[in-house]
Each structure stands twice: as structure tokens, then as C-alpha cells.
């Protein structure tokens, strides 16, 4: 069978070879269903390509295509899912996506407040347990469900910020002033570092997608500016909040007073690290080492068949985007889009080797970017260099934070000692909070109990909450 014939066995609307060629050259239109057909034909993990498609589409301010958009009648499949919800069962993100389209298209089925509130609360409950790939997929579910999720999301963010801060991204993709006003009010009401980082990016995206400028921030412009300047100077704050504060000031072209500029002049090196400003020569050294490691890794890989080249053209450009792109979302996107590639695990171990052998602890911006790249790839072997880095002499506490977040995808058996080590050496509340979340995800209660009994009041309170509500 030809590849097109194999692909068509998984599609209700068969494709012609010419259509497949257009899809693979970038000229054709993909859809969720076509991505799923490719997943089955290529043997990738379920929803791997859907994840890429949804993520890339939203970054380009495009609405993903799917047959589910026409779902207007509750068939036996949807009724079964609603019954399972009523029985207290958890649903997967693909099932939630189906129900989200039904919710959007048939609001008359959810007119009673008990039905509507129950549906939205269950959706957010399940969303709070998602991580990385599933978290990105459930973001699409929230976007489709629309502005009705905002009041429930507001409650969840205020009560459990670390589990829900990334969900603010979904609101950034919703159209209309209601979503923008929610983000600005939430920001003004209380600026948890993790939440603030997501809000700053979501506000920028929301305004840009709606063809608006920073002038539309009024009357909150002063609050945003003050927060950004103060947060940049607070090196103990979530570094993601500091990254987004810097990006926000540059995007909004907010003029700084002399005293504000003087305040930031004292952290010049920190600002360079946040922007990943690395000398051209040093950057080329790191990229060259990764490329050499990658070539060596795939030469030993069973994936390399006879006659196949061991070098991949353009690989350094991909890595450069993933490690040195100034925009945080741009770096993350490079990693997300590379993840389904069959050689991404070999690439990850190559990045990890360079990260642990030639990147100095003073280059903590590169260390953070490298750990985040490895985390997004989600391959078990990519956690090994992250663990090595965690055990090493780390200069900046934000590197411990990124390692702790990555270990949330690990295992209690393998990572308990390292989480304990990181907690004992953590110097900021932000890192201790993330370590508490990682411990909660792994079910490492002794670490949570240790943090809960510690002197850091904010981290202790969060740890106690995780203990009470695993």
C-alpha cells in the first residue's frame, strides 16, 4: 500500500496523493482529524501531532480546523461522556474537546445553572491535573468552551495558583473585551509571580490578536508598568515573571523615569541572562558541540538505517531557536514542535550533554533554557541530564526551579533524593513552591511535609494545600 492509501484507512474523507503532497509542502490545510490519521500512519503517540497543530495554529492566530466544529447533536457518544461525568469519572483531553464543541454549539443543553456550573467545574478540575502536553491540549478545550469558563477559572487561580496559572493563556486567545478585562482585573487584584507571567503574555497576545495596541491598557497601564519595573529588580521572583515583565515593557514601549532606569542598571547582567544575550562566539561553540553530539548519537542509534545520512541539515537553526530565541514563547514553541520527531530524544540527550559539560553555572540563562527545552521534549532519557544538573553546583536558584518543574514528569522512586536536595538548597520562595508542586505530582508526601513545616510561610501554605488536596 502507498502512504496515501495507509493514511486514508484512518480518514472518513479520503485524500488524493496531490492533496497529501500539498499538506506536506505546507500548502494544504491540516485539521485535527488529519493529524490523527498521520499519527496512526506514522506510529507516533496519540495526540502528538494534534498538540503541535493546535499550538502552532493558535500562535499564528488561526482557528484549528476540525469536524467537531459542526457537532450540534448529542449522539450516544456525547451522552455517554456526560453520564460518566455525572458518575464522577475523569475524562481525557480528547473527550473534553468533543464536549467543549457540544457546549459551544448547543448552549440550550446547558441552560440550567446546575448543569452548566457542574460541567465547567469538572472541566477545570481535570485541567488542574494536566501537565505539559495535556496542559497544552486542555488549553484548547478552554478556548472552545469560551468566556463562560472565566468565572470558574478565576476562582481556581486564586485558590490554587500553581496548578492553574498556565490556564490564563487560554483567555489570551478568547476574543472580545470580556476576556481582556478579566486578565487586567486579575492582574490588578493580586500579582502572584507565576500567574503574573502568564497574564502579561496573555494580555499582549489578546491585544495583538484583536488588532489593538498598548494604549488599550488604560486604566491599568500604570499598574502594569510599576509591576514590571519592581519585578525586574526582584531577583528572587519567578524568573518567568521577570522575563515577561521585560518583554512587556519593550512591547508597550513604556518610557521609564530616570530613577527606574537607574534601578535597573544595577541588574544589567541579570537582564542579559533574561534576554539570553550570549556572545556570538560562545553561542556558536555551544551549537557546534550540540551538533557534534547529535551526529554521534544518531550514528549509534538503531533509527539510522543503512545509507541514511547522520547529519540533519538546519539542525543548528532549530536548536538556536529553542535555546537562544529572546521571546519565551518562541523558545517553547521550537521544543514543542520538535517533540514528535523520531530523533528528538537523541537531540535532547545531545543538548543535555552540552548543558552539563560545557555550559558554566554563570550562564544560568542558558541553563534554564536548556532544562525547559528538555522538559518540553518529554522523553524519559532527557531527564537524566536535568538530574545531573540538579545535583551539580548551581549558582542561580531559578535553575533549581526549572529542574524542580522538570522533575514533575519524573518518578518519586528515582527523584525523591534530588527533590530533597533541591529543597534543602533552595533560597527563594518561588523555587520552594515549584518543588512542592513537583512533590505533589509525584506523591512525595515527606517532601511536602518538610516544606509545610518550614519557615517559608508562602511555600509552607502551598505545601499544606497540596497535602490536603493531592
Secondary structure, DSSP 8 states (H G I E B T S, - for coil): --HHHHHHTT-SS---HHHHHHHHHT-S---HHHHHHHHHHHT--TTHHHHHHHHHHHHTT-----GGGG--S--HHHHHHHHHHHTT----HHHHHHHHHHHHH-GGGG-SHHHHHHHHHHHHHHHTT--THHHHHHHHHHHHHGGGGHHHHHHHHHH-HHHHGGGHHHHHTS-SHHHHHHHHHHHHH---HHHHHHHHHHHHHHHHHTT--GGGGTTSHHHHHHHHHHHHH-TTS-HHHHHHHHHHHHHHT----HHHHHHHHTTHHHHHHHTT---HHHHHHHHHHHHHHHHHHHHSSTT--TT--S--TTHHHHHHHHHH-SSHHHHHHHHHHHTTSTTHHHHHHHHHHHHHHTS-TT-HHHHHHHHHHHHHH--TTHHHHHHHHHHS--SSHHHHHHHHHHHTTS-HHHHHHHHHHHHHH--SHHHHHHHHHHHHHHT-HHHHHHHHTSS-HHHHHHHHHHHH--
